[in-house]
Amino acid sequence: MITISHTKPDELYICGSIEDLQNFVTNFSSLVERNSNEFKVKAKRIDPTPYDHALGYLDVRVTDGPIKISVISDFVLIEGSVNSMSSLSSFFDFDKSSHKGDHRHHEFFSGNEYIRSDSIPTVIGVG
């Protein structure tokens, strides 16, 4: 099961085993195949230290445009087009030789057409 840790305003860490992170990729692929527009992934409650709090789940919604990751109350909302989601899912796609602590940074930079400038910078890691 993944864990999600957050410190306001813009520190977000999504962590899980390689299998947990691969499940995100599978859920996304399945979403597209089913022609659906939303899925949720429950997160394990942990001591979030050094972050301020743990969040309960990811809510992934296919909409229009680039990815926007935001924190709403007790969960992470991820919104974006199918193309943008496909780009995001690659950040969760760690190969089996990855090690605990391996991670990727998903954040906006000038010229990036797949991530909105108001998206929370997110670290996705193997734990």
N, CA, C and O atoms as CSV, one atom per row, in Angstrom:
chain,resi,resn,atom,element,x,y,z
A,1,MET,N,N,0.848,-1.179,0.000
A,1,MET,CA,C,0.000,0.000,0.000
A,1,MET,C,C,0.893,1.242,0.000
A,1,MET,O,O,1.904,1.285,0.701
A,2,ILE,N,N,0.519,2.237,-0.779
A,2,ILE,CA,C,1.302,3.470,-0.838
A,2,ILE,C,C,1.129,4.271,0.451
A,2,ILE,O,O,0.200,4.044,1.225
A,3,THR,N,N,2.043,5.208,0.658
A,3,THR,CA,C,1.907,6.208,1.714
A,3,THR,C,C,2.012,7.577,1.052
A,3,THR,O,O,2.684,7.746,0.035
A,4,ILE,N,N,1.330,8.548,1.655
A,4,ILE,CA,C,1.358,9.913,1.124
A,4,ILE,C,C,1.634,10.858,2.282
A,4,ILE,O,O,0.875,10.901,3.251
A,5,SER,N,N,2.722,11.617,2.180
A,5,SER,CA,C,3.100,12.569,3.219
A,5,SER,C,C,3.103,13.971,2.624
A,5,SER,O,O,3.453,14.167,1.460
A,6,HIS,N,N,2.700,14.956,3.455
A,6,HIS,CA,C,2.531,16.314,2.936
A,6,HIS,C,C,2.893,17.351,3.987
A,6,HIS,O,O,2.587,17.189,5.168
A,7,THR,N,N,3.546,18.414,3.545
A,7,THR,CA,C,3.777,19.616,4.339
A,7,THR,C,C,3.333,20.789,3.484
A,7,THR,O,O,3.752,20.918,2.334
A,8,LYS,N,N,2.477,21.653,4.048
A,8,LYS,CA,C,2.011,22.827,3.307
A,8,LYS,C,C,3.164,23.786,3.105
A,8,LYS,O,O,4.032,23.849,3.975
A,9,PRO,N,N,3.233,24.532,2.027
A,9,PRO,CA,C,2.250,24.544,0.961
A,9,PRO,C,C,2.563,23.563,-0.161
A,9,PRO,O,O,1.661,23.161,-0.897
A,10,ASP,N,N,3.842,23.169,-0.304
A,10,ASP,CA,C,4.152,22.467,-1.555
A,10,ASP,C,C,5.191,21.356,-1.436
A,10,ASP,O,O,6.090,21.251,-2.271
A,11,GLU,N,N,5.069,20.532,-0.402
A,11,GLU,CA,C,5.919,19.348,-0.306
A,11,GLU,C,C,5.018,18.128,-0.246
A,11,GLU,O,O,4.203,17.992,0.667
A,12,LEU,N,N,5.165,17.244,-1.219
A,12,LEU,CA,C,4.326,16.057,-1.301
A,12,LEU,C,C,5.203,14.870,-1.660
A,12,LEU,O,O,6.005,14.935,-2.592
A,13,TYR,N,N,5.044,13.778,-0.909
A,13,TYR,CA,C,5.841,12.571,-1.127
A,13,TYR,C,C,4.911,11.375,-1.198
A,13,TYR,O,O,4.197,11.075,-0.241
A,14,ILE,N,N,4.922,10.691,-2.336
A,14,ILE,CA,C,4.151,9.467,-2.536
A,14,ILE,C,C,5.160,8.332,-2.592
A,14,ILE,O,O,6.089,8.353,-3.400
A,15,CYS,N,N,4.969,7.341,-1.727
A,15,CYS,CA,C,5.959,6.283,-1.585
A,15,CYS,C,C,5.267,4.927,-1.577
A,15,CYS,O,O,4.135,4.802,-1.109
A,16,GLY,N,N,5.943,3.928,-2.089
A,16,GLY,CA,C,5.401,2.580,-2.053
A,16,GLY,C,C,6.416,1.574,-2.554
A,16,GLY,O,O,7.479,1.938,-3.056
A,17,SER,N,N,6.075,0.311,-2.414
A,17,SER,CA,C,6.919,-0.733,-2.988
A,17,SER,C,C,6.851,-0.611,-4.511
A,17,SER,O,O,5.994,0.090,-5.050
A,18,ILE,N,N,7.748,-1.289,-5.184
A,18,ILE,CA,C,7.714,-1.274,-6.650
A,18,ILE,C,C,6.354,-1.771,-7.129
A,18,ILE,O,O,5.777,-1.214,-8.063
A,19,GLU,N,N,5.846,-2.820,-6.485
A,19,GLU,CA,C,4.534,-3.366,-6.858
A,19,GLU,C,C,3.422,-2.341,-6.639
A,19,GLU,O,O,2.543,-2.185,-7.487
A,20,ASP,N,N,3.460,-1.639,-5.496
A,20,ASP,CA,C,2.448,-0.608,-5.222
A,20,ASP,C,C,2.460,0.475,-6.297
A,20,ASP,O,O,1.410,0.898,-6.781
A,21,LEU,N,N,3.647,0.912,-6.657
A,21,LEU,CA,C,3.771,1.978,-7.651
A,21,LEU,C,C,3.358,1.475,-9.036
A,21,LEU,O,O,2.755,2.216,-9.812
A,22,GLN,N,N,3.680,0.222,-9.342
A,22,GLN,CA,C,3.247,-0.370,-10.612
A,22,GLN,C,C,1.723,-0.466,-10.681
A,22,GLN,O,O,1.142,-0.372,-11.763
A,23,ASN,N,N,1.076,-0.654,-9.529
A,23,ASN,CA,C,-0.389,-0.704,-9.504
A,23,ASN,C,C,-0.994,0.596,-10.022
A,23,ASN,O,O,-2.044,0.582,-10.665
A,24,PHE,N,N,-0.329,1.732,-9.741
A,24,PHE,CA,C,-0.811,3.007,-10.278
A,24,PHE,C,C,-0.796,2.962,-11.803
A,24,PHE,O,O,-1.762,3.361,-12.454
A,25,VAL,N,N,0.311,2.471,-12.368
A,25,VAL,CA,C,0.440,2.381,-13.826
A,25,VAL,C,C,-0.661,1.479,-14.385
A,25,VAL,O,O,-1.288,1.807,-15.392
A,26,THR,N,N,-0.892,0.339,-13.724
A,26,THR,CA,C,-1.938,-0.598,-14.153
A,26,THR,C,C,-3.317,0.035,-14.049
A,26,THR,O,O,-4.128,-0.084,-14.967
A,27,ASN,N,N,-3.586,0.713,-12.928
A,27,ASN,CA,C,-4.884,1.385,-12.755
A,27,ASN,C,C,-5.112,2.427,-13.838
A,27,ASN,O,O,-6.220,2.557,-14.359
A,28,PHE,N,N,-4.065,3.168,-14.175
A,28,PHE,CA,C,-4.215,4.178,-15.212
A,28,PHE,C,C,-4.506,3.521,-16.558
A,28,PHE,O,O,-5.414,3.948,-17.271
A,29,SER,N,N,-3.748,2.493,-16.910
A,29,SER,CA,C,-3.973,1.795,-18.185
A,29,SER,C,C,-5.377,1.230,-18.249
A,29,SER,O,O,-6.040,1.308,-19.283
A,30,SER,N,N,-5.828,0.661,-17.147
A,30,SER,CA,C,-7.168,0.086,-17.067
A,30,SER,C,C,-8.236,1.172,-17.211
A,30,SER,O,O,-9.276,0.954,-17.833
A,31,LEU,N,N,-7.970,2.333,-16.635
A,31,LEU,CA,C,-8.891,3.467,-16.727
A,31,LEU,C,C,-9.121,3.848,-18.189
A,31,LEU,O,O,-10.257,4.053,-18.616
A,32,VAL,N,N,-8.044,3.938,-18.938
A,32,VAL,CA,C,-8.131,4.307,-20.351
A,32,VAL,C,C,-8.871,3.217,-21.131
A,32,VAL,O,O,-9.725,3.519,-21.965
A,33,GLU,N,N,-8.541,1.950,-20.858
A,33,GLU,CA,C,-9.184,0.837,-21.571
A,33,GLU,C,C,-10.684,0.776,-21.289
A,33,GLU,O,O,-11.468,0.453,-22.182
A,34,ARG,N,N,-11.090,1.084,-20.056
A,34,ARG,CA,C,-12.505,1.037,-19.673
A,34,ARG,C,C,-13.253,2.289,-20.110
A,34,ARG,O,O,-14.473,2.378,-19.972
A,35,ASN,N,N,-12.503,3.262,-20.643
A,35,ASN,CA,C,-13.095,4.543,-21.023
A,35,ASN,C,C,-13.772,5.198,-19.818
A,35,ASN,O,O,-14.834,5.810,-19.931
A,36,SER,N,N,-13.128,5.050,-18.675
A,36,SER,CA,C,-13.620,5.638,-17.432
A,36,SER,C,C,-12.892,6.958,-17.221
A,36,SER,O,O,-12.019,7.319,-18.011
A,37,ASN,N,N,-13.246,7.682,-16.158
A,37,ASN,CA,C,-12.559,8.957,-15.949
A,37,ASN,C,C,-12.047,9.161,-14.528
A,37,ASN,O,O,-11.611,10.261,-14.189
A,38,GLU,N,N,-12.089,8.118,-13.683
A,38,GLU,CA,C,-11.621,8.313,-12.310
A,38,GLU,C,C,-11.270,6.986,-11.653
A,38,GLU,O,O,-11.919,5.969,-11.899
A,39,PHE,N,N,-10.226,7.006,-10.808
A,39,PHE,CA,C,-9.962,5.897,-9.893
A,39,PHE,C,C,-9.331,6.459,-8.630
A,39,PHE,O,O,-8.758,7.548,-8.632
A,40,LYS,N,N,-9.450,5.692,-7.550
A,40,LYS,CA,C,-8.889,6.097,-6.261
A,40,LYS,C,C,-7.947,5.016,-5.767
A,40,LYS,O,O,-8.160,3.826,-6.000
A,41,VAL,N,N,-6.896,5.455,-5.079
A,41,VAL,CA,C,-5.926,4.543,-4.489
A,41,VAL,C,C,-5.802,4.904,-3.016
A,41,VAL,O,O,-5.392,6.011,-2.669
A,42,LYS,N,N,-6.158,3.961,-2.156
A,42,LYS,CA,C,-6.082,4.182,-0.714
A,42,LYS,C,C,-4.624,4.174,-0.263
A,42,LYS,O,O,-3.798,3.437,-0.801
A,43,ALA,N,N,-4.324,5.004,0.732
A,43,ALA,CA,C,-2.971,5.094,1.276
A,43,ALA,C,C,-2.953,4.625,2.726
A,43,ALA,O,O,-3.927,4.796,3.459
A,44,LYS,N,N,-1.846,4.040,3.124
A,44,LYS,CA,C,-1.654,3.591,4.500
A,44,LYS,C,C,-1.316,4.796,5.372
A,44,LYS,O,O,-0.519,5.649,4.980
A,45,ARG,N,N,-1.921,4.863,6.552
A,45,ARG,CA,C,-1.620,5.940,7.511
A,45,ARG,C,C,-0.309,5.620,8.221
A,45,ARG,O,O,-0.129,4.526,8.756
A,46,ILE,N,N,0.591,6.580,8.218
A,46,ILE,CA,C,1.907,6.395,8.824
A,46,ILE,C,C,2.272,7.634,9.630
A,46,ILE,O,O,1.594,8.659,9.563
A,47,ASP,N,N,3.353,7.524,10.391
A,47,ASP,CA,C,3.959,8.716,10.980
A,47,ASP,C,C,4.669,9.409,9.815
A,47,ASP,O,O,5.612,8.847,9.256
A,48,PRO,N,N,4.241,10.608,9.438
A,48,PRO,CA,C,4.765,11.239,8.226
A,48,PRO,C,C,6.112,11.948,8.393
A,48,PRO,O,O,6.630,12.502,7.424
A,49,THR,N,N,6.682,11.943,9.583
A,49,THR,CA,C,7.925,12.662,9.844
A,49,THR,C,C,8.951,12.363,8.754
A,49,THR,O,O,9.179,11.190,8.458
A,50,PRO,N,N,9.567,13.345,8.157
A,50,PRO,CA,C,9.694,14.747,8.538
A,50,PRO,C,C,8.593,15.656,7.977
A,50,PRO,O,O,8.654,16.872,8.158
A,51,TYR,N,N,7.603,15.094,7.310
A,51,TYR,CA,C,6.479,15.886,6.809
A,51,TYR,C,C,5.485,16.136,7.940
A,51,TYR,O,O,5.603,15.542,9.012
A,52,ASP,N,N,4.514,17.006,7.709
A,52,ASP,CA,C,3.563,17.373,8.760
A,52,ASP,C,C,2.413,16.395,8.936
A,52,ASP,O,O,1.981,16.157,10.063
A,53,HIS,N,N,1.906,15.823,7.847
A,53,HIS,CA,C,0.780,14.902,7.992
A,53,HIS,C,C,0.719,13.881,6.858
A,53,HIS,O,O,1.262,14.075,5.770
A,54,ALA,N,N,0.027,12.781,7.171
A,54,ALA,CA,C,-0.204,11.717,6.193
A,54,ALA,C,C,-1.589,11.916,5.590
A,54,ALA,O,O,-2.516,12.350,6.274
A,55,LEU,N,N,-1.723,11.598,4.321
A,55,LEU,CA,C,-3.002,11.739,3.625
A,55,LEU,C,C,-3.588,10.362,3.331
A,55,LEU,O,O,-2.866,9.367,3.276
A,56,GLY,N,N,-4.928,10.317,3.140
A,56,GLY,CA,C,-5.651,9.051,3.074
A,56,GLY,C,C,-5.712,8.351,1.733
A,56,GLY,O,O,-5.798,7.124,1.690
A,57,TYR,N,N,-5.670,9.096,0.632
A,57,TYR,CA,C,-5.782,8.439,-0.668
A,57,TYR,C,C,-5.460,9.391,-1.813
A,57,TYR,O,O,-5.384,10.607,-1.639
A,58,LEU,N,N,-5.273,8.792,-3.001
A,58,LEU,CA,C,-5.140,9.528,-4.260
A,58,LEU,C,C,-6.459,9.428,-5.000
A,58,LEU,O,O,-7.059,8.355,-5.059
A,59,ASP,N,N,-6.910,10.521,-5.560
A,59,ASP,CA,C,-8.090,10.533,-6.426
A,59,ASP,C,C,-7.603,11.023,-7.789
A,59,ASP,O,O,-7.214,12.181,-7.939
A,60,VAL,N,N,-7.629,10.137,-8.769
A,60,VAL,CA,C,-7.109,10.436,-10.103
A,60,VAL,C,C,-8.286,10.624,-11.050
A,60,VAL,O,O,-9.125,9.735,-11.190
A,61,ARG,N,N,-8.345,11.787,-11.703
A,61,ARG,CA,C,-9.467,12.114,-12.595
A,61,ARG,C,C,-8.951,12.575,-13.952
A,61,ARG,O,O,-8.101,13.459,-14.048
A,62,VAL,N,N,-9.482,11.958,-14.984
A,62,VAL,CA,C,-9.145,12.388,-16.343
A,62,VAL,C,C,-10.002,13.604,-16.676
A,62,VAL,O,O,-11.231,13.547,-16.633
A,63,THR,N,N,-9.331,14.704,-17.008
A,63,THR,CA,C,-9.993,15.953,-17.394
A,63,THR,C,C,-9.303,16.441,-18.669
A,63,THR,O,O,-8.800,15.630,-19.447
A,64,ASP,N,N,-9.275,17.726,-18.883
A,64,ASP,CA,C,-8.557,18.300,-20.018
A,64,ASP,C,C,-7.267,18.936,-19.530
A,64,ASP,O,O,-7.169,19.368,-18.382
A,65,GLY,N,N,-6.292,18.989,-20.405
A,65,GLY,CA,C,-5.098,19.771,-20.145
A,65,GLY,C,C,-4.010,19.065,-19.364
A,65,GLY,O,O,-4.061,17.856,-19.137
A,66,PRO,N,N,-3.011,19.861,-18.953
A,66,PRO,CA,C,-1.858,19.337,-18.230
A,66,PRO,C,C,-2.236,18.824,-16.835
A,66,PRO,O,O,-3.325,19.095,-16.330
A,67,ILE,N,N,-1.321,18.086,-16.236
A,67,ILE,CA,C,-1.506,17.540,-14.889
A,67,ILE,C,C,-1.519,18.661,-13.860
A,67,ILE,O,O,-0.702,19.581,-13.900
A,68,LYS,N,N,-2.465,18.558,-12.943
A,68,LYS,CA,C,-2.462,19.397,-11.749
A,68,LYS,C,C,-2.599,18.460,-10.558
A,68,LYS,O,O,-3.572,17.714,-10.444
A,69,ILE,N,N,-1.606,18.512,-9.672
A,69,ILE,CA,C,-1.644,17.748,-8.429
A,69,ILE,C,C,-1.919,18.744,-7.317
A,69,ILE,O,O,-1.215,19.745,-7.182
A,70,SER,N,N,-2.947,18.467,-6.520
A,70,SER,CA,C,-3.287,19.350,-5.406
A,70,SER,C,C,-3.705,18.510,-4.208
A,70,SER,O,O,-4.074,17.343,-4.337
A,71,VAL,N,N,-3.637,19.135,-3.044
A,71,VAL,CA,C,-4.087,18.482,-1.814
A,71,VAL,C,C,-5.399,19.121,-1.416
A,71,VAL,O,O,-5.497,20.340,-1.272
A,72,ILE,N,N,-6.413,18.274,-1.238
A,72,ILE,CA,C,-7.744,18.714,-0.836
A,72,ILE,C,C,-8.056,17.995,0.465
A,72,ILE,O,O,-8.281,16.784,0.467
A,73,SER,N,N,-8.072,18.716,1.556
A,73,SER,CA,C,-8.413,18.116,2.843
A,73,SER,C,C,-7.494,16.940,3.144
A,73,SER,O,O,-6.320,17.133,3.459
A,74,ASP,N,N,-8.026,15.714,3.048
A,74,ASP,CA,C,-7.304,14.508,3.446
A,74,ASP,C,C,-6.810,13.677,2.260
A,74,ASP,O,O,-6.413,12.527,2.446
A,75,PHE,N,N,-6.826,14.230,1.054
A,75,PHE,CA,C,-6.423,13.416,-0.089
A,75,PHE,C,C,-5.701,14.244,-1.144
A,75,PHE,O,O,-5.719,15.475,-1.123
A,76,VAL,N,N,-5.067,13.528,-2.066
A,76,VAL,CA,C,-4.389,14.146,-3.198
A,76,VAL,C,C,-5.290,14.004,-4.416
A,76,VAL,O,O,-5.736,12.904,-4.741
A,77,LEU,N,N,-5.551,15.106,-5.081
A,77,LEU,CA,C,-6.326,15.108,-6.315
A,77,LEU,C,C,-5.359,15.297,-7.478
A,77,LEU,O,O,-4.599,16.265,-7.527
A,78,ILE,N,N,-5.404,14.345,-8.418
A,78,ILE,CA,C,-4.586,14.425,-9.626
A,78,ILE,C,C,-5.540,14.524,-10.805
A,78,ILE,O,O,-6.371,13.642,-11.022
A,79,GLU,N,N,-5.411,15.615,-11.569
A,79,GLU,CA,C,-6.284,15.851,-12.721
A,79,GLU,C,C,-5.436,16.127,-13.953
A,79,GLU,O,O,-4.376,16.747,-13.863
A,80,GLY,N,N,-5.912,15.659,-15.107
A,80,GLY,CA,C,-5.231,15.955,-16.354
A,80,GLY,C,C,-5.736,15.096,-17.494
A,80,GLY,O,O,-6.488,14.143,-17.291
A,81,SER,N,N,-5.313,15.445,-18.688
A,81,SER,CA,C,-5.731,14.720,-19.892
A,81,SER,C,C,-5.086,13.335,-19.940
A,81,SER,O,O,-4.158,13.042,-19.186
A,82,VAL,N,N,-5.584,12.502,-20.824
A,82,VAL,CA,C,-5.024,11.161,-21.004
A,82,VAL,C,C,-3.540,11.244,-21.356
A,82,VAL,O,O,-2.735,10.497,-20.800
A,83,ASN,N,N,-3.164,12.144,-22.271
A,83,ASN,CA,C,-1.746,12.284,-22.637
A,83,ASN,C,C,-0.900,12.708,-21.450
A,83,ASN,O,O,0.191,12.177,-21.241
A,84,SER,N,N,-1.396,13.663,-20.672
A,84,SER,CA,C,-0.658,14.123,-19.499
A,84,SER,C,C,-0.571,13.020,-18.448
A,84,SER,O,O,0.466,12.856,-17.806
A,85,MET,N,N,-1.658,12.262,-18.270
A,85,MET,CA,C,-1.663,11.149,-17.310
A,85,MET,C,C,-0.666,10.074,-17.723
A,85,MET,O,O,-0.006,9.466,-16.880
A,86,SER,N,N,-0.565,9.850,-19.013
A,86,SER,CA,C,0.389,8.864,-19.509
A,86,SER,C,C,1.810,9.278,-19.137
A,86,SER,O,O,2.623,8.447,-18.733
A,87,SER,N,N,2.097,10.559,-19.277
A,87,SER,CA,C,3.401,11.084,-18.872
A,87,SER,C,C,3.601,10.906,-17.368
A,87,SER,O,O,4.666,10.469,-16.932
A,88,LEU,N,N,2.587,11.241,-16.575
A,88,LEU,CA,C,2.680,11.096,-15.120
A,88,LEU,C,C,2.892,9.638,-14.725
A,88,LEU,O,O,3.704,9.355,-13.844
A,89,SER,N,N,2.187,8.721,-15.351
A,89,SER,CA,C,2.292,7.316,-14.946
A,89,SER,C,C,3.719,6.796,-15.109
A,89,SER,O,O,4.118,5.866,-14.408
A,90,SER,N,N,4.490,7.382,-16.021
A,90,SER,CA,C,5.882,6.949,-16.193
A,90,SER,C,C,6.722,7.243,-14.943
A,90,SER,O,O,7.738,6.585,-14.715
A,91,PHE,N,N,6.309,8.223,-14.135
A,91,PHE,CA,C,7.032,8.541,-12.904
A,91,PHE,C,C,6.827,7.463,-11.838
A,91,PHE,O,O,7.626,7.356,-10.908
A,92,PHE,N,N,5.768,6.667,-11.965
A,92,PHE,CA,C,5.471,5.579,-11.039
A,92,PHE,C,C,6.050,4.252,-11.528
A,92,PHE,O,O,5.997,3.251,-10.815
A,93,ASP,N,N,6.595,4.242,-12.722
A,93,ASP,CA,C,7.009,3.010,-13.391
A,93,ASP,C,C,8.474,2.685,-13.093
A,93,ASP,O,O,9.347,2.885,-13.937
A,94,PHE,N,N,8.731,2.183,-11.885
A,94,PHE,CA,C,10.079,1.773,-11.486
A,94,PHE,C,C,10.289,0.320,-11.903
A,94,PHE,O,O,9.382,-0.502,-11.777
A,95,ASP,N,N,11.489,0.005,-12.402
A,95,ASP,CA,C,11.713,-1.391,-12.773
A,95,ASP,C,C,12.080,-2.208,-11.532
A,95,ASP,O,O,12.382,-1.659,-10.473
A,96,LYS,N,N,12.047,-3.510,-11.690
A,96,LYS,CA,C,12.210,-4.423,-10.556
A,96,LYS,C,C,13.583,-4.335,-9.900
A,96,LYS,O,O,13.751,-4.792,-8.769
A,97,SER,N,N,14.567,-3.759,-10.582
A,97,SER,CA,C,15.899,-3.628,-9.992
A,97,SER,C,C,16.051,-2.343,-9.172
A,97,SER,O,O,17.130,-2.073,-8.645
A,98,SER,N,N,14.990,-1.556,-9.061
A,98,SER,CA,C,15.036,-0.316,-8.270
A,98,SER,C,C,15.216,-0.650,-6.793
A,98,SER,O,O,14.860,-1.738,-6.339
A,99,HIS,N,N,15.771,0.300,-6.059
A,99,HIS,CA,C,16.060,0.100,-4.641
A,99,HIS,C,C,15.280,1.088,-3.783
A,99,HIS,O,O,14.855,2.143,-4.255
A,100,LYS,N,N,15.101,0.729,-2.519
A,100,LYS,CA,C,14.473,1.634,-1.564
A,100,LYS,C,C,15.244,2.954,-1.584
A,100,LYS,O,O,16.473,2.972,-1.525
A,101,GLY,N,N,14.504,4.049,-1.668
A,101,GLY,CA,C,15.124,5.370,-1.735
A,101,GLY,C,C,15.202,5.933,-3.145
A,101,GLY,O,O,15.346,7.143,-3.322
A,102,ASP,N,N,15.107,5.063,-4.157
A,102,ASP,CA,C,15.054,5.572,-5.534
A,102,ASP,C,C,13.794,6.421,-5.672
A,102,ASP,O,O,12.737,6.061,-5.154
A,103,HIS,N,N,13.906,7.531,-6.359
A,103,HIS,CA,C,12.754,8.431,-6.460
A,103,HIS,C,C,12.844,9.291,-7.721
A,103,HIS,O,O,13.880,9.379,-8.380
A,104,ARG,N,N,11.705,9.919,-8.022
A,104,ARG,CA,C,11.599,10.816,-9.171
A,104,ARG,C,C,10.848,12.072,-8.742
A,104,ARG,O,O,9.986,12.027,-7.865
A,105,HIS,N,N,11.186,13.182,-9.368
A,105,HIS,CA,C,10.542,14.464,-9.072
A,105,HIS,C,C,9.598,14.838,-10.208
A,105,HIS,O,O,10.017,14.965,-11.358
A,106,HIS,N,N,8.332,15.010,-9.879
A,106,HIS,CA,C,7.327,15.439,-10.862
A,106,HIS,C,C,6.980,16.882,-10.526
A,106,HIS,O,O,6.248,17.145,-9.572
A,107,GLU,N,N,7.508,17.815,-11.311
A,107,GLU,CA,C,7.255,19.224,-11.025
A,107,GLU,C,C,7.333,20.051,-12.300
A,107,GLU,O,O,8.006,19.689,-13.265
A,108,PHE,N,N,6.630,21.161,-12.270
A,108,PHE,CA,C,6.577,22.062,-13.411
A,108,PHE,C,C,7.925,22.728,-13.640
A,108,PHE,O,O,8.647,23.046,-12.695
A,109,PHE,N,N,8.247,22.931,-14.903
A,109,PHE,CA,C,9.348,23.802,-15.301
A,109,PHE,C,C,8.920,24.501,-16.584
A,109,PHE,O,O,8.083,23.990,-17.327
A,110,SER,N,N,9.484,25.646,-16.836
A,110,SER,CA,C,9.108,26.450,-17.993
A,110,SER,C,C,9.235,25.635,-19.278
A,110,SER,O,O,10.264,25.008,-19.534
A,111,GLY,N,N,8.177,25.656,-20.074
A,111,GLY,CA,C,8.167,24.925,-21.331
A,111,GLY,C,C,7.566,23.532,-21.236
A,111,GLY,O,O,7.356,22.884,-22.261
A,112,ASN,N,N,7.283,23.055,-20.021
A,112,ASN,CA,C,6.686,21.725,-19.850
A,112,ASN,C,C,5.195,21.813,-20.135
A,112,ASN,O,O,4.464,22.509,-19.431
A,113,GLU,N,N,4.748,21.115,-21.157
A,113,GLU,CA,C,3.339,21.180,-21.546
A,113,GLU,C,C,2.476,20.127,-20.860
A,113,GLU,O,O,1.264,20.094,-21.072
A,114,TYR,N,N,3.084,19.261,-20.035
A,114,TYR,CA,C,2.337,18.182,-19.387
A,114,TYR,C,C,1.985,18.467,-17.931
A,114,TYR,O,O,1.192,17.736,-17.337
A,115,ILE,N,N,2.564,19.522,-17.342
A,115,ILE,CA,C,2.340,19.835,-15.926
A,115,ILE,C,C,1.955,21.302,-15.790
A,115,ILE,O,O,2.625,22.178,-16.337
A,116,ARG,N,N,0.873,21.569,-15.058
A,116,ARG,CA,C,0.459,22.959,-14.822
A,116,ARG,C,C,1.413,23.628,-13.838
A,116,ARG,O,O,2.000,22.976,-12.974
A,117,SER,N,N,1.552,24.930,-13.986
A,117,SER,CA,C,2.465,25.677,-13.114
A,117,SER,C,C,1.996,25.691,-11.664
A,117,SER,O,O,2.809,25.896,-10.763
A,118,ASP,N,N,0.690,25.476,-11.415
A,118,ASP,CA,C,0.179,25.480,-10.041
A,118,ASP,C,C,0.067,24.071,-9.450
A,118,ASP,O,O,-0.570,23.881,-8.414
A,119,SER,N,N,0.680,23.095,-10.102
A,119,SER,CA,C,0.703,21.727,-9.587
A,119,SER,C,C,1.730,21.630,-8.457
A,119,SER,O,O,2.822,22.188,-8.564
A,120,ILE,N,N,1.387,20.926,-7.378
A,120,ILE,CA,C,2.319,20.762,-6.259
A,120,ILE,C,C,3.490,19.889,-6.712
A,120,ILE,O,O,3.276,18.802,-7.249
A,121,PRO,N,N,4.726,20.352,-6.502
A,121,PRO,CA,C,5.881,19.503,-6.800
A,121,PRO,C,C,5.772,18.213,-5.976
A,121,PRO,O,O,5.521,18.255,-4.772
A,122,THR,N,N,5.962,17.079,-6.635
A,122,THR,CA,C,5.728,15.787,-5.997
A,122,THR,C,C,6.924,14.872,-6.195
A,122,THR,O,O,7.450,14.738,-7.300
A,123,VAL,N,N,7.342,14.243,-5.098
A,123,VAL,CA,C,8.381,13.217,-5.168
A,123,VAL,C,C,7.680,11.869,-5.097
A,123,VAL,O,O,6.843,11.642,-4.223
A,124,ILE,N,N,8.021,10.978,-6.017
A,124,ILE,CA,C,7.456,9.633,-6.058
A,124,ILE,C,C,8.624,8.685,-5.837
A,124,ILE,O,O,9.590,8.688,-6.601
A,125,GLY,N,N,8.532,7.862,-4.774
A,125,GLY,CA,C,9.682,7.048,-4.424
A,125,GLY,C,C,9.368,5.626,-4.023
A,125,GLY,O,O,8.241,5.281,-3.666
A,126,VAL,N,N,10.411,4.807,-4.096
A,126,VAL,CA,C,10.335,3.409,-3.675
A,126,VAL,C,C,10.658,3.364,-2.186
A,126,VAL,O,O,11.676,3.894,-1.741
A,127,GLY,N,N,9.772,2.720,-1.422
A,127,GLY,CA,C,9.982,2.656,0.032
A,127,GLY,C,C,9.877,1.262,0.575
A,127,GLY,O,O,10.031,1.055,1.779
